């Protein structure tokens, strides 16, 4: 992707765990007690993608992109135009179509290997 700017709305949340850069984010809690962490499974309650370029510590403030095209770290090779879910570390991987998966979005570009930055059009 030639232009790696994030295009979309963002919301800020306090982290309930360490969050690595550009990971799929899940929310937990209710109301003012809502916190976020990187998603840990395909069935995580995904909300968006963290826009952080550095690791955010426990209790830190994380901006989460909730619409538009966000930049995410891939967990494997992915093709362009496919729905993606979270792996166990919040990286995007191709959805398998199994029950309980939470699709975070559709890839706007492909990549040939894990740990590559890819654009994801958020649902």
C-alpha positions in Angstrom: 0.0 0.0 0.0 1.7 3.2 -1.1 -0.2 5.6 1.2 -0.1 4.2 4.8 -2.1 6.9 6.5 -5.1 5.9 8.6 -8.4 7.1 7.2 -11.3 6.9 9.6 -12.7 7.7 13.0 -10.8 6.9 16.2 -11.8 6.4 19.8 -9.5 6.2 22.8 -9.5 3.5 25.5 -7.5 2.5 28.6 -5.7 -0.8 28.0 -6.3 -3.8 30.3 -3.0 -5.4 29.0 0.0 -4.6 26.9 -0.9 -3.8 23.3 1.6 -4.3 20.5 1.6 -2.0 17.5 -1.2 -2.2 14.8 -3.2 -5.0 16.3 -6.9 -5.9 16.2 -8.5 -4.6 19.4 -11.3 -6.2 21.5 -13.3 -4.4 24.1 -14.3 -5.5 27.6 -16.4 -4.0 30.4 -19.5 -1.8 30.6 -19.9 2.0 30.3 -17.2 4.1 31.8 -15.4 0.9 32.9 -14.8 -0.2 29.3 -11.2 -1.1 28.5 -9.4 -2.6 25.5 -6.8 -5.2 24.8 -5.4 -6.8 21.6 -7.8 -9.5 20.4 -6.7 -13.0 21.4 -8.9 -15.3 19.3 -11.1 -15.4 16.2 -14.1 -15.1 18.5 -12.9 -12.0 20.3 -15.3 -9.1 20.7 -13.4 -7.1 18.0 -14.0 -3.4 17.8 -11.3 -1.9 15.5 -7.5 -1.7 15.0 -5.0 0.1 17.3 -3.2 3.0 15.5 -0.2 2.8 17.8 3.3 2.6 16.3 4.8 1.6 19.7 3.8 -0.9 22.4 1.2 0.6 24.8 1.6 -0.5 28.5 -1.1 -1.8 30.8 -3.2 1.2 31.8 -2.0 3.2 28.8 -4.2 5.2 26.5 -4.8 3.6 23.1 -6.4 5.2 20.0 -8.5 2.6 18.2 -9.6 3.2 14.6 -13.2 2.1 14.2 -14.0 2.7 10.6 -12.4 3.4 7.2 -9.1 1.7 6.2 -6.7 0.9 9.1 -3.2 -0.6 9.0 -2.8 -3.9 10.7 0.0 -6.5 11.2 -0.7 -9.7 9.3 -0.5 -13.1 11.0 0.1 -15.0 7.7 0.0 -14.4 3.9 -3.4 -12.8 2.9 -4.9 -12.0 -0.4 -6.5 -8.7 -1.2 -10.3 -8.5 -0.8 -10.8 -11.2 1.8 -12.5 -11.1 5.2 -10.1 -11.2 8.1 -10.3 -12.2 11.8 -7.8 -12.0 14.7 -5.2 -14.7 15.4 -4.1 -15.3 19.0 -1.9 -12.2 19.1 -4.3 -9.7 17.4 -2.8 -10.0 13.9 -5.1 -10.3 10.9 -5.6 -13.7 9.2 -8.0 -14.9 6.6 -11.4 -15.9 8.0 -12.2 -19.6 7.8 -15.9 -19.2 7.8 -16.5 -21.1 11.0 -19.2 -20.4 13.6 -18.3 -17.7 16.1 -15.7 -15.9 14.1 -15.8 -12.1 14.4 -14.8 -10.5 11.1 -13.0 -7.2 11.7 -12.9 -6.2 8.0 -11.8 -6.9 4.5 -8.2 -6.6 3.2 -7.5 -3.6 0.9 -4.3 -5.3 -0.2 -2.5 -8.6 0.0 0.8 -9.7 1.5 3.1 -12.7 1.1 4.1 -13.3 4.7 3.3 -12.8 8.4 4.2 -9.6 10.2 3.6 -7.4 7.1 1.5 -4.2 7.4 -1.7 -4.4 5.4 -4.7 -2.1 4.9 -8.0 -3.4 6.3 -11.3 -1.8 5.5 -13.1 -2.0 8.8 -16.7 -3.4 9.0 
